[in-house]
Amino acid sequence: MNSPLSPIDFEDKRLKIKFKLEKRLQKELQALTKDPPTGVKVDAESIYRNLSEWIVDIDGAPESLYEGEKFKLMFKFGSRYPFDSPQVMFIGENIPLHPHVYSNGHICLSILTDDWSPALSVQSVCLSVVSMLSSCKEKKRPPDNSFYVKTCSKNPKKTRWWYHGK
């Protein structure tokens, strides 16, 4: 039978987890800063304030419907990252008009929930979002946008998404 952790052991374990999270985030930040995908830039000031909450600027890809447009993604990393996906959503005044992006900034993208893997990173999420935007054929909201926005949680990770083809 395992004995319960003492308060000191519990705090020690919590600090080790926090250290591993910060180490992973620092490594990802360095990679994204050094070799960002085209049109992606980290808002360094946002990370300076809080390593667990990032703002990433994304430019619409050339020759796409979003060419010349600028967007902001917010990443929030929980204590279980990278084993749990980050919360990712568009923020600001320019939320892309896209069939998988709700007007409140929530993104219906499987790698943000069901298909998440600890092998994925902020960089791979940004590439997926840029790819999703670049492959769009028609600027429009999801058909259930109004209902979803009225009834959803503020956290898109609490949504049980239904992905086409699954």
GUBA-641349 format. One record per residue: residue number from 1; residue in one letter; x, y negated, z of N, C-alpha, C in turn. Coordinates in pm, whole numbers. Atoms other than C-alpha are relative to their C-alpha. Example, Ala and Ser with C-alpha at 12.3 -4.5 7.8 and 13.67 -1.06 7.14 Angstrom:
2
<rec 1; 'A'; <89; 119; 0>; <1230; 450; 780>; <90; -120; 0>>
<rec 2; 'S'; <-82; 119; -6>; <1367; 106; 714>; <-77; -109; 73>>
//
This chain:
166
<rec 1; 'M'; <84; 119; 0>; <0; 0; 0>; <88; -125; 0>>
<rec 2; 'N'; <-76; 125; 7>; <133; -342; -96>; <-43; -95; 110>>
<rec 3; 'S'; <35; 100; -101>; <152; -601; 175>; <-24; -133; -70>>
<rec 4; 'P'; <27; 131; 64>; <13; -947; 97>; <125; -87; 5>>
<rec 5; 'L'; <-112; 93; 3>; <258; -1216; 2>; <-11; -99; 114>>
<rec 6; 'S'; <-1; 105; -102>; <360; -1448; 280>; <-12; -134; -72>>
<rec 7; 'P'; <8; 132; 65>; <301; -1820; 214>; <131; -42; -66>>
<rec 8; 'I'; <-131; 37; 56>; <675; -1862; 151>; <24; 78; -129>>
<rec 9; 'D'; <-17; -81; 120>; <686; -1570; -97>; <-91; -48; -112>>
<rec 10; 'F'; <96; 48; 98>; <375; -1701; -272>; <50; -129; -65>>
<rec 11; 'E'; <-52; 127; 51>; <526; -2049; -307>; <122; 23; -88>>
<rec 12; 'D'; <-119; -33; 79>; <854; -1899; -433>; <-41; 55; -136>>
<rec 13; 'K'; <48; -57; 125>; <666; -1699; -698>; <-62; -109; -89>>
<rec 14; 'R'; <63; 109; 74>; <463; -2006; -800>; <106; -91; -63>>
<rec 15; 'L'; <-107; 86; 52>; <781; -2214; -841>; <76; 68; -114>>
<rec 16; 'K'; <-68; -73; 108>; <945; -1942; -1055>; <-84; -4; -127>>
<rec 17; 'I'; <89; 6; 116>; <641; -1936; -1285>; <3; -140; -61>>
<rec 18; 'K'; <-3; 138; 48>; <643; -2316; -1308>; <132; -28; -73>>
<rec 19; 'F'; <-131; 19; 63>; <1016; -2312; -1390>; <3; 65; -138>>
<rec 20; 'K'; <3; -69; 129>; <963; -2055; -1670>; <-85; -76; -101>>
<rec 21; 'L'; <87; 79; 88>; <676; -2262; -1814>; <75; -123; -49>>
<rec 22; 'E'; <-72; 122; 38>; <885; -2580; -1810>; <116; 31; -94>>
<rec 23; 'K'; <-111; -39; 87>; <1181; -2399; -1967>; <-51; 30; -141>>
<rec 24; 'R'; <58; -33; 132>; <960; -2265; -2250>; <-43; -129; -70>>
<rec 25; 'L'; <45; 125; 61>; <804; -2609; -2308>; <118; -86; -46>>
<rec 26; 'Q'; <-118; 78; 40>; <1146; -2777; -2315>; <61; 57; -128>>
<rec 27; 'K'; <-56; -66; 118>; <1268; -2521; -2569>; <-86; -31; -124>>
<rec 28; 'E'; <89; 30; 113>; <961; -2576; -2790>; <8; -147; -40>>
<rec 29; 'L'; <-12; 143; 28>; <990; -2953; -2759>; <128; -28; -79>>
<rec 30; 'Q'; <-127; 18; 70>; <1353; -2937; -2867>; <-10; 49; -145>>
<rec 31; 'A'; <15; -55; 135>; <1267; -2716; -3167>; <-88; -89; -86>>
<rec 32; 'L'; <93; 84; 76>; <976; -2937; -3273>; <61; -137; -30>>
<rec 33; 'T'; <-65; 129; 21>; <1184; -3254; -3236>; <112; 12; -103>>
<rec 34; 'K'; <-113; -22; 90>; <1485; -3111; -3420>; <-43; 35; -142>>
<rec 35; 'D'; <40; -51; 131>; <1302; -2938; -3705>; <-152; 2; -11>>
<rec 36; 'P'; <147; 3; 6>; <941; -3058; -3726>; <-50; 40; -138>>
<rec 37; 'P'; <61; -23; 131>; <713; -2933; -4001>; <-24; -135; -67>>
<rec 38; 'T'; <24; 123; 75>; <659; -3192; -4274>; <-129; -67; 47>>
<rec 39; 'G'; <117; 77; -41>; <423; -3465; -4155>; <-40; 17; 146>>
<rec 40; 'V'; <30; -24; -142>; <439; -3361; -3786>; <105; -70; 84>>
<rec 41; 'K'; <-92; 72; -89>; <589; -3576; -3510>; <-57; -1; 141>>
<rec 42; 'V'; <41; 2; -141>; <576; -3546; -3132>; <2; -143; 51>>
<rec 43; 'D'; <2; 130; -67>; <473; -3857; -2940>; <80; 17; 129>>
<rec 44; 'A'; <-91; -22; -112>; <772; -3856; -2703>; <-48; -67; 128>>
<rec 45; 'E'; <48; 70; -119>; <611; -4107; -2468>; <-104; 83; 77>>
<rec 46; 'S'; <101; -82; -67>; <320; -3870; -2398>; <65; 111; 82>>
<rec 47; 'I'; <-68; -109; -70>; <560; -3592; -2298>; <80; -54; 117>>
<rec 48; 'Y'; <-75; 62; -109>; <767; -3827; -2087>; <-88; -13; 124>>
<rec 49; 'R'; <94; 14; -112>; <456; -3883; -1873>; <-38; 135; 59>>
<rec 50; 'N'; <50; -128; -48>; <356; -3516; -1852>; <42; 110; -97>>
<rec 51; 'L'; <-50; -106; 86>; <538; -3211; -1993>; <-108; 100; -38>>
<rec 52; 'S'; <107; -98; 27>; <216; -3005; -1981>; <-110; -55; -91>>
<rec 53; 'E'; <100; 60; 89>; <22; -3243; -2209>; <72; -79; -108>>
<rec 54; 'W'; <-70; 63; 111>; <153; -3339; -2551>; <-98; -62; -98>>
<rec 55; 'I'; <71; 58; 114>; <28; -3567; -2825>; <91; 20; -121>>
<rec 56; 'V'; <-76; -25; 122>; <139; -3466; -3174>; <-70; -73; -114>>
<rec 57; 'D'; <53; 73; 116>; <92; -3693; -3477>; <14; 87; -124>>
<rec 58; 'I'; <0; -78; 123>; <0; -3522; -3803>; <-45; -89; -115>>
<rec 59; 'D'; <36; 72; 122>; <-4; -3679; -4148>; <-71; 98; -94>>
<rec 60; 'G'; <64; -80; 104>; <-242; -3549; -4413>; <101; 33; -108>>
<rec 61; 'A'; <-99; -45; 98>; <-41; -3346; -4662>; <-20; -67; -136>>
<rec 62; 'P'; <11; 55; 136>; <37; -3495; -5004>; <-82; 95; -88>>
<rec 63; 'E'; <83; -73; 96>; <-204; -3386; -5277>; <-111; 83; 67>>
<rec 64; 'S'; <114; -64; -67>; <-463; -3273; -5020>; <-110; -106; 14>>
<rec 65; 'L'; <109; 94; -24>; <-800; -3430; -4939>; <34; -102; 109>>
<rec 66; 'Y'; <-35; 85; -115>; <-632; -3585; -4633>; <127; -81; -22>>
<rec 67; 'E'; <-122; 76; 31>; <-334; -3745; -4809>; <-16; -144; 47>>
<rec 68; 'G'; <1; 138; -49>; <-250; -4077; -4644>; <-72; -19; 133>>
<rec 69; 'E'; <69; 11; -129>; <-460; -4005; -4333>; <92; 46; 113>>
<rec 70; 'K'; <-80; -35; -118>; <-313; -3978; -3984>; <-93; 50; 109>>
<rec 71; 'F'; <80; -63; -106>; <-441; -3759; -3701>; <86; 22; 123>>
<rec 72; 'K'; <-68; -31; -125>; <-354; -3689; -3340>; <-57; 128; 56>>
<rec 73; 'L'; <38; -123; -68>; <-358; -3347; -3178>; <46; -10; 145>>
<rec 74; 'M'; <-39; -8; -141>; <-357; -3304; -2802>; <18; 147; 35>>
<rec 75; 'F'; <-29; -134; -52>; <-197; -2992; -2656>; <1; -9; 152>>
<rec 76; 'K'; <-6; -12; -146>; <-264; -2900; -2293>; <42; 142; 32>>
<rec 77; 'F'; <-56; -130; -33>; <-59; -2616; -2151>; <-37; 36; 144>>
<rec 78; 'G'; <35; -49; -132>; <-197; -2417; -1859>; <117; 76; 61>>
<rec 79; 'S'; <-108; -68; -72>; <15; -2236; -1601>; <31; 138; -56>>
<rec 80; 'R'; <-23; -133; 57>; <-21; -1907; -1794>; <57; -5; -142>>
<rec 81; 'Y'; <-62; 11; 132>; <127; -2044; -2118>; <139; 63; 8>>
<rec 82; 'P'; <51; -28; 133>; <260; -1877; -2337>; <-91; 125; -10>>
<rec 83; 'F'; <84; -119; 4>; <51; -1575; -2238>; <-145; -36; -33>>
<rec 84; 'D'; <128; 56; 42>; <-262; -1788; -2277>; <29; -114; -97>>
<rec 85; 'S'; <-19; 108; 98>; <-300; -2026; -2569>; <-16; -136; 66>>
<rec 86; 'P'; <25; 136; -49>; <-279; -2399; -2513>; <-139; -46; -43>>
<rec 87; 'Q'; <122; 67; 47>; <-591; -2612; -2536>; <46; -99; -105>>
<rec 88; 'V'; <-41; 87; 110>; <-560; -2791; -2871>; <-124; -62; -62>>
<rec 89; 'M'; <112; 68; 65>; <-793; -3052; -3014>; <46; -132; -60>>
<rec 90; 'F'; <-25; 131; 57>; <-797; -3361; -3231>; <-53; -106; 96>>
<rec 91; 'I'; <44; 111; -86>; <-823; -3688; -3038>; <11; -129; -79>>
<rec 92; 'G'; <-10; 132; 61>; <-858; -4053; -3121>; <-117; -31; -89>>
<rec 93; 'E'; <110; 49; 84>; <-1069; -4240; -3369>; <-10; 72; -134>>
<rec 94; 'N'; <2; -65; 131>; <-974; -4036; -3676>; <1; 153; 16>>
<rec 95; 'I'; <15; -146; -5>; <-1106; -3682; -3631>; <-26; 44; -144>>
<rec 96; 'P'; <22; -37; 140>; <-1076; -3504; -3967>; <-140; 55; -26>>
<rec 97; 'L'; <128; -52; 48>; <-1397; -3435; -4154>; <35; 132; -69>>
<rec 98; 'H'; <-43; -132; 47>; <-1348; -3059; -4202>; <-99; 105; 48>>
<rec 99; 'P'; <97; -103; -39>; <-1570; -2746; -4194>; <34; 78; 127>>
<rec 100; 'H'; <-40; -70; -123>; <-1371; -2609; -3895>; <39; -96; 112>>
<rec 101; 'V'; <-32; 100; -103>; <-1333; -2933; -3698>; <-129; -72; 37>>
<rec 102; 'Y'; <122; 66; -48>; <-1618; -3064; -3485>; <29; -147; 27>>
<rec 103; 'S'; <-17; 145; -15>; <-1676; -3436; -3441>; <57; -39; 136>>
<rec 104; 'N'; <-62; 27; -130>; <-1557; -3410; -3078>; <147; 43; 3>>
<rec 105; 'G'; <-141; -37; 10>; <-1217; -3283; -3200>; <28; 148; 19>>
<rec 106; 'H'; <-21; -144; -18>; <-1266; -2913; -3123>; <28; 66; -134>>
<rec 107; 'I'; <-44; -67; 122>; <-1103; -2683; -3377>; <-35; 148; 9>>
<rec 108; 'C'; <33; -143; 9>; <-1238; -2344; -3478>; <112; 66; -81>>
<rec 109; 'L'; <-118; -62; 62>; <-908; -2165; -3550>; <40; 119; 86>>
<rec 110; 'S'; <-15; -124; -78>; <-853; -1804; -3445>; <130; 8; 81>>
<rec 111; 'I'; <-125; -10; -78>; <-489; -1845; -3334>; <-7; -79; 130>>
<rec 112; 'L'; <15; 76; -124>; <-611; -2085; -3065>; <-77; 79; 106>>
<rec 113; 'T'; <76; -83; -96>; <-818; -1809; -2901>; <32; 148; -23>>
<rec 114; 'D'; <-7; -145; 16>; <-863; -1447; -3014>; <133; 51; -56>>
<rec 115; 'D'; <-122; -46; 66>; <-551; -1420; -3230>; <127; -65; 56>>
<rec 116; 'W'; <-118; 60; -62>; <-316; -1602; -2993>; <99; 109; 37>>
<rec 117; 'S'; <-109; -89; -41>; <20; -1436; -2925>; <106; -86; 67>>
<rec 118; 'P'; <-109; 76; -63>; <301; -1547; -2691>; <115; -30; -96>>
<rec 119; 'A'; <-104; 28; 100>; <524; -1534; -3001>; <-29; -129; -76>>
<rec 120; 'L'; <34; 125; 67>; <336; -1837; -3138>; <53; -118; 81>>
<rec 121; 'S'; <-55; 119; -64>; <449; -2189; -3056>; <-78; -124; -44>>
<rec 122; 'V'; <60; 127; 41>; <345; -2553; -3083>; <28; -21; -149>>
<rec 123; 'Q'; <-38; 17; 140>; <530; -2560; -3414>; <-89; 85; -91>>
<rec 124; 'S'; <83; -86; 84>; <333; -2262; -3552>; <-146; -44; 2>>
<rec 125; 'V'; <137; 54; -6>; <3; -2413; -3432>; <-11; -121; -92>>
<rec 126; 'C'; <2; 119; 88>; <88; -2741; -3607>; <1; 42; -146>>
<rec 127; 'L'; <-2; -49; 138>; <173; -2553; -3927>; <-135; 56; -41>>
<rec 128; 'S'; <133; -56; 30>; <-160; -2368; -3908>; <-103; -109; -20>>
<rec 129; 'V'; <95; 112; 13>; <-353; -2692; -3858>; <23; -75; -131>>
<rec 130; 'V'; <-32; 68; 126>; <-172; -2862; -4147>; <-47; 86; -118>>
<rec 131; 'S'; <43; -91; 105>; <-239; -2556; -4363>; <-153; 2; -13>>
<rec 132; 'M'; <146; 2; -1>; <-606; -2552; -4261>; <-52; -126; -69>>
<rec 133; 'L'; <42; 126; 62>; <-642; -2918; -4359>; <34; -1; -149>>
<rec 134; 'S'; <-46; 4; 139>; <-444; -2875; -4681>; <-83; 88; -93>>
<rec 135; 'S'; <77; -93; 86>; <-660; -2587; -4806>; <-148; -38; -10>>
<rec 136; 'C'; <141; 43; 2>; <-988; -2775; -4751>; <-40; -46; -140>>
<rec 137; 'K'; <51; 36; 133>; <-1197; -2812; -5066>; <-106; -109; 5>>
<rec 138; 'E'; <106; 100; -12>; <-1470; -3040; -4930>; <-1; -55; 142>>
<rec 139; 'K'; <6; 64; -131>; <-1474; -3291; -4646>; <-143; 5; 52>>
<rec 140; 'K'; <132; -6; -63>; <-1771; -3201; -4427>; <16; 61; 138>>
<rec 141; 'R'; <2; -58; -135>; <-1854; -3109; -4068>; <-56; 142; -4>>
<rec 142; 'P'; <63; -132; -10>; <-1943; -2756; -3959>; <-153; -16; 5>>
<rec 143; 'P'; <147; 14; 6>; <-2317; -2689; -4013>; <-66; -16; 137>>
<rec 144; 'D'; <60; 8; -134>; <-2382; -2661; -3638>; <63; -111; 84>>
<rec 145; 'N'; <-72; 105; -73>; <-2182; -2975; -3543>; <-86; -70; 107>>
<rec 146; 'S'; <83; 77; -95>; <-2467; -3169; -3378>; <-36; 84; 122>>
<rec 147; 'F'; <37; -87; -112>; <-2586; -2875; -3167>; <121; 32; 87>>
<rec 148; 'Y'; <-120; -36; -74>; <-2234; -2771; -3070>; <49; -115; 89>>
<rec 149; 'V'; <-52; 116; -74>; <-2123; -3120; -2966>; <-88; -33; 121>>
<rec 150; 'K'; <92; 27; -111>; <-2435; -3161; -2748>; <10; 103; 111>>
<rec 151; 'T'; <10; -109; -97>; <-2400; -2825; -2573>; <133; 59; 46>>
<rec 152; 'C'; <-127; -66; -30>; <-2028; -2738; -2558>; <65; -53; 128>>
<rec 153; 'S'; <-86; 42; -110>; <-1779; -2757; -2273>; <99; -103; -54>>
<rec 154; 'K'; <-103; 94; 44>; <-1519; -3033; -2284>; <127; 74; -42>>
<rec 155; 'N'; <-117; -80; 31>; <-1258; -2757; -2307>; <-35; 97; -112>>
<rec 156; 'P'; <35; -89; 111>; <-1268; -2585; -2649>; <35; 146; 26>>
<rec 157; 'K'; <-36; -139; -32>; <-1106; -2274; -2498>; <-115; 75; 68>>
<rec 158; 'K'; <114; -65; -65>; <-1433; -2208; -2316>; <-110; 36; -99>>
<rec 159; 'T'; <96; -34; 105>; <-1616; -2170; -2647>; <27; 142; -47>>
<rec 160; 'R'; <-14; -134; 59>; <-1679; -1819; -2773>; <-24; -18; -150>>
<rec 161; 'W'; <6; 27; 143>; <-1600; -1885; -3140>; <-39; 126; -77>>
<rec 162; 'W'; <31; -108; 92>; <-1739; -1672; -3418>; <74; -30; -128>>
<rec 163; 'Y'; <-82; 22; 118>; <-1489; -1635; -3699>; <-56; 82; -116>>
<rec 164; 'H'; <48; -70; 119>; <-1601; -1545; -4050>; <98; 112; -33>>
<rec 165; 'G'; <-84; -112; 38>; <-1473; -1207; -4160>; <36; 91; 115>>
<rec 166; 'K'; <-29; -84; -116>; <-1456; -1061; -3808>; <-123; 75; 41>>
//
